[in-house]
């Protein structure tokens, strides 16, 4: 089953800059658990397309996408893997 986490941010977003090191601190653990991780800027074409597709109106936002399930959108800074994945 495909599992993907997409972090949407913007270069000019202060909370996004705050979230970057926090997200990076658990990125390797997510990847080792089988998640594909992608970081996209909403001001660029691909990031903007994701934001539009999933109705994201603010950043930072983290999309949790698993095949066969509705995507989960977490808005704002997420402090841990447990909070991200609702563990």
Buried (B, 14 or more C-beta within 10 A) or exposed (E): EEBBBBBBBBEEBEBBEEBBEBBEEBBEEBEEEEBEBBBBBBBEEEBBEBBEEBEBEEBBBBBBBBEEEEEBBBEEBBEEBEEBBEE
